[in-house]
Amino acid sequence: MIRTVLAALALSLLPMPGLAAALSPQDYMDIQQLYARSAAEADAGRWTRHMVMNVLLTPDGNGAHGVAYALTVGDTHPQPQNLMKITSAMYDDRLVKSASGWRFAGRHLWQDEDPATPFQNRHCHGGMNNCQLKGTK
C-alpha cells in the first residue's frame, strides 16, 4: 500500500511537459520533504501551525524555483480569550541541490496584506491559466 501511494505521489510530481527535465521524481519528493521540515521547524516550541501547500516547482539549470502557498494558524495571545489568528502568504524560493541534499538558497515570504506582493493583484480572465499580474500585459 505504501509503495503504491509513494509511486502515485512520485508520478504526480513529475515535471510538466515543456519544462527542463532537470529534476527526478526523487528530487521532487526530497523538495516536498524540505518544505515539510521547514514548516515543522517554524512550529517548534510555538503555539502555531504552518501549513505549506500547492508547491509548484520549475526546474532550471542551477536547481529549481519554487512557489508555495502558506497558511499559519496561531494563538494571538495576549489578545482577549486567546483568539486564533489565520494568516496567508506565498513563498517564493530558490532551491539548489548540495552534497547533503536540497536546500533553500533564497526565500522570500510575501504576506497577502503586503501591498508590494506580486501575487496579490492578479487579473484573471477565463480561469487561473490566464492570470496576469497587475500592470503587466
Buried (B, 14 or more C-beta within 10 A) or exposed (E): EEEEEEEEEBEEBEBEEEBEEBBBBEBBBBBBEBBEEBBEEBBEEEEBBBEBEEBEBBBEEEBBBBBBBBBBEBEEEEEEEEEEEEBEBBBBBBBEBEEEEBBBBEEEEBBEEEEEBBBBEEEEEEEEEEEEEEEEE
